[in-house]
Amino acid sequence: MRKTMTSLVAIATMVLGMGTLATPTASAKPGWATVTSWEGGKTKVCAVANGNGTSTVYAHWDGRRYPTVGGQFRESGAGGLAHVADDFTISGWIYSHSDKGTVGPTISIQRPSNGWVYVLSGSQIGITVEVVLPVKALSTCPGAGRAVVPADRPATDDIAPRAATCVSKKEFRRIGKAMRPGAVKRTVGARGAVVTKAEFSVVRRYARCGGGSVVVNFKRAGAGKPLKVASRFKG
């Protein structure tokens, strides 16, 4: 799906509308949070700690908000998960498909609890929007018995003195929503490396001072519109 259909996303956009990235928040069903979405539905995600340094990340596609207007690109959608390696290589995509107006099956992958996970929302013919975020930023699944960690919770660890091409704690705080990639580059002093990109989203990774990475998710509001910061995380 990801490799063969992306070139057709621009066609689907005229019919479907735009995808969005969302900071995970509480949803109608406790524990499930919308991480990515587009006009046709939402990718709902949550996680459960396994007690051995790993977590199981669950997701399903919720297409109940599909418009009632017909059309070949409105008949199905999909949410997806994938593994993010230490070098931020993405692999092992799995999908929750559903027809218009229905909820897809629950899918899951295991990830290190201090690692990252990839989430997507897609149309029948390609990916609309995708995001990379820390597993610890996800809501806790219902009945897991662990407190939810908000996605925008600031880190409390001390950051080492700034190196030439890393993002300091102060610089991270200055990365604001709606900033364009060029503004982020001027703010942090680095261009960052592209982790993944779709028709309406780009994920960039930056080195974090003191170790680790900063990931910034950009999205565009429409065809030809500029990319702007939708969310940012450090881990």
Disulfide bonds with the S-S distance in Angstrom:
Cys46-Cys141 1.96
Cys166-Cys209 1.94
